[in-house]
Amino acid sequence: MITKTLLVVSAFLLFSPVTKANKTEYSKYLTIAGLEQSEIVDLGVGKMGNLDKFPIVAPKFYMFSGFQDSPIGDIVNIGKLVWDIITYNKAVANMQTDMATALPKGVSDWSAMLGWMSESKAYRIAYKNKLGSNVVDFTYRVLFTHSGSFNGKGKYLTAITIIPANLTVLWGFQFNAKASVPTVLNVGTLEDPVAAARMFLRWGVKSVLSANEITKTYTVQGDGVFADTSSK
């Protein structure tokens, strides 16, 4: 549907008998002129926008091997590696399953581990066109649960995810966003591990006249450390 809309707009600009002034205005409307990005205060679930409806509950993962089969410093992701957040201006993320982990290999149930603490960071991006209007306004959360330990050892991660909180897209524009956690590792020792994960958020916005793609990178650790490691 979005693709058809962009084609109709393109044909209108090329072949319609509107005045040159009107075509100039349409061109300005469909041309991306700037991007604003900022970290914002997380007001709590249900208070951040039109997509902020559900609390995050980390699913239980079950594996067949036990802790005795692997050293506690061997850390793996038994969740997802990549998932869509926004596709063609629609939220498609499953907030109950679209998440990664950084747990000891052979874990049977993260909820059997102790010391878990949850963290949340909220961000807003806004694209403006040449008329000064916000054509895409997107708010999202970076979430992770850290400090889980096994038999008093290690600091692990679960429920590592990026979820949408608010999205507004004006007519004639298309917005997509995807999250991935391709790498988890141990930044501690084999005897007292500290899990770490690198998260990527990739988004793109386009119209028939312009396009822009951005990748943000975040690093989270089992000891609660969080950093925006995106290239400046």
N, C-alpha and C positions, 0 to 999 in steps of 0.2 A: 504493500500500500504506500509506504514512504517513497519507494523508488518510483512508482507511478506518479506520485505528487511532484517529485523533483523533475521528472521528464516533462510534465505538463507545464511547470513553471518555466523550464528552459525553452520550450516551444513558444510560450507566451512572450517571453522576452525577445525571441528572435523574429517572430512573425506577426505579432499583434500590431494593429494600427494605432496604438497609443502614442502620445506625444513623446518627444525626446526627453522632456523634463520628467515625465512619469517613469520612463525606462531608467533614467538616472536614479530616481528614488528607489525603484525596485532593485537596482544593482547595489545601491548602498545598503538596502535592507538585507540582501542575501550575501553580503561580503563581511567576513569575520575581521574585526579590527583590533581586538585585544582580549586578553585573558587575565582575570584576577584570581589569585589563589590565596587562601588563608586558613590557618587553624582557628577553630571557633570553640566556644564553650559547649560542652555536651549537656543539654538541658534535661536529659533523661529519656527513657523509652516512651514513645508516644508524643513527644513534645518538639520534635525536630523537623517535622514536615509530613508530606502526603504519603510517604512510603514507610514511615516510622511507626509500625503497628505491632510488631511481635518481639518479645524478649528472646534472647539467644540462650538456648539450652544445648550444651554440648552432648552429642550422642555417645552412647557407650559402644566401644569397639571390642570385638571378641576375636582373639587369635588362638591357635591351637597349641603353640609351644608355651613353655613357662619361662620365668626369669632365670631359672637355673641353667637354661640352655645357652644363654648369651651374657656377656659382661654388661653391667648397668651402663657402661660408657658407650655402648653401641646403640646409637639413637636413630630412629626411623620415623617416617611419616606414614601412618596407616590411615590417614584421611585422604583428601583430594589434593591433586597437584594443580589443577586449573579449573575455573568455573566462570560462567558468564554472569555478569551482574545486571547489565542493561543491554537489551538487544532491540534495535529499531525503536528506541524511545520508550520501551516497556521494561519494567523490572521483572527479571526472570530468576533471580537468585533464590535458592531454597535455604532459608535462614536456619533450618534445623540440620542440614547435612552438608552444606557447602563450606567446609572448613578443613584445615590441615592440623596435624599434630607433630610434636617432636618428643617421642616417648621411648623408653627402653625397648629394644627389640625383644619380642616375645610377650609384651604386655597383654593381659587378659581383660582388664577393665580399669580405665583411668580413674574411675570414682573410688576404687579401692586404695588409691594413693592419697596421701595427706598433704595439707598445707596450701591448697590451691587458692589463688587470689586473681581476680579479674581486673583488667585495665581496658580503658576505652579512650580513643582519640578521635576527635571529629574535625572534618575539613569541609570547606566549601569552595567550589570553583564557579566562575561566572564568565561566560563569553559574551562580548558585546559586538554589535555590528557597527557599520559606519554611521548609522543614525543615532548611536548611543544607547540602543535598547539591549537589554539582557536577552539573548536569544536562547541560551542554555544556562540553566542554574541548577547545579548538582551539589548535594550535600551527602557525605558518606562517613561511615565510621570504620576505623581500624580497631579490631578487638583481638585480645589474646588473654589467655588464662595461664598464669605462671606459678612457679615455686612449688609445684607438686613434687613430693619426694617418695622414694621407696625404701622402707626400712631405715628412714632417717638420712638417706644418702641421695645426693643429686638434686637438681632443680630443673624440672621438665616443663614442657608447654603442651597445652591442648586448646581447642576452640580458637585457632588462629584463623581469622577471617576478615574480609572487607565487605561491608553490606551497605546498601543504599538507605538513605533517610529521607531525601527529598529530591524531586526532579521536576523541572519545568522546561519544556522545549517548545519554542514558537514554530508556527507553520512554516514549512519550507526547509527545515533543518532536521538532520538525523544525528542521533547520539548513541554511541555504543561504549560499553565498558566491560573489562574482563580482569579477573584477579588470578594470580598464580603464586604458588609457593614451591619452586622447583628444588630448593636446597634446604636441608636441615643438617646440623652438625653439632659436635661437642666442642665447646670453647673452654671447658674446664679440664679436669683430669679423668683418667679411667676410673679412679677410685671415688671421686666426687664430681660427677659430670654436671655441666651447665649446658643445657640445650640452647640452640640458637636457630633462628629461621629467617630467611630473606624473602620478603613479600614484594610482589610487583603488582601495580595497578596500571593498566593500559586503557586509555580512553581515546575516542576520536569523535570529532564533530565535522559535519560537512553539509554543504548546500550545493546547488548547481554551479556556483561561482567560486567557492573557496572551501578549504579543508584544513584541519589541524589535528595532529596526533601527539599525545604526551604519554610518557611512562614515568610513574613515580615509584620509588624504591624505599621500603621500610625494613628495618632490622629489629627483631625482637629477641629477647633472651629469657631463659628460665629464671634468672634472678630479678626480672622486672625491668631490665634495661630496654629502652625504646629509643630508636633514632630514625630520623628521616635522612636516608643516605642517597637521595636523588642527586643526580648531577646538577650543578648550578649553572 
